[in-house]
Amino acid sequence: MSILVVGSVAFDTLTTPTGHRDKVLGGAATHFSLAASFFTPVRVVGVVGNDFTTEHEDVMRTKSIDTSGIEHADGLSFHWTGSYEGAMSEARTLGTDLNVFGTFAPKIPASYADSDYLFLANIDPVLQLQVRQQMPNVKLVAGDTMNYWINDHRDNLLKVLRELDILIINDTEARLLSGEHNLVTAAKKVMELGPKSLVIKHGEYGATAFFSDRSFTDEQGTPSPFRAPALPIETVVDPTGAGDSFAGGFYGYIASQPSLTPAVLRKALFYGGVMGSFAVEAFGTERLQRTTREEIEERFRLFVEISHLDSELKPEAR
Ligand code: AMP
């Protein structure tokens, strides 16, 4: 089933210990869409400027991503400048030029109206809310945000959180949002703000899903937290977009399934990890552009293997 995603479509200027790139195609919605497109149809809502060419749009179109909801405005596209040091676990933002996003008022094309899944990717919470309000009948709403919006646009962000079935953020964001250091306490506090379920990404260490008692439940009641590791990756070139690619794999897999069960959600965490692992292997969207479905399944198998998820691994009977 189709996912409608709203978020930044951007150019990124990136410096990592492995090199530098000026204004490469990026943005939360771009990384998300590319990753999710391997699993399910994706439709994008966003805005770009005169610097966004047919060639850029074709990166999405060749993956059958519907770009008819990307508005072309006069001006420059969103531009993010970031750098990473050492283990590259944290991005340092050096510049955020909203440009055409500064005056953007999202309009959902009529052809997007039957989308069942909504993803509010990282962008101004005001825009996330406007899109949510235009899509009142979706089956599931998930979303993401970042420190910039948590720190400086908190009141608007709180309104978005109340709308979410699933929030997908990283450890730093969970701590910032809740004011708590302990991750379990932080998760509880974040879910009190609205999201029914919460996925916390731990970068190179995997991700954990937490559930509130308003989450979907299995026969036993509210499912317990579930953690998936990350694949140890030898070639880490640029972590930009890893979080969005994780979200794309995670939500794309969920949207491809007939219903959301705890088993589907657990498997989705693994697909999220697989897509994140590809994203970091080259600058910007380069690696996702040349990923194949076969490679994804191959990595999924590897993932299961390194997680020792076989039937022999059971606690000792006492
Ligand atoms: P991540 O997956 O967390 O590495 O997200 C990286 C992407 O987020 C980059 O491609 C940026 O263009 C985008 N980005 C950075 N800052 C913002 C912001 N304030 N709002 C929306 N998107 C952003």
Boltz pocket constraint, residues with backbone or C-beta under 6 A from the ligand:
constraints:
  - pocket:
      binder: B
      contacts: [[A, 8], [A, 10], [A, 11], [A, 12], [A, 26], [A, 27], [A, 28], [A, 31], [A, 80], [A, 96], [A, 122], [A, 123], [A, 124], [A, 146], [A, 148], [A, 149], [A, 239], [A, 240], [A, 241], [A, 242], [A, 243], [A, 244], [A, 245]]
      max_distance: 6.0
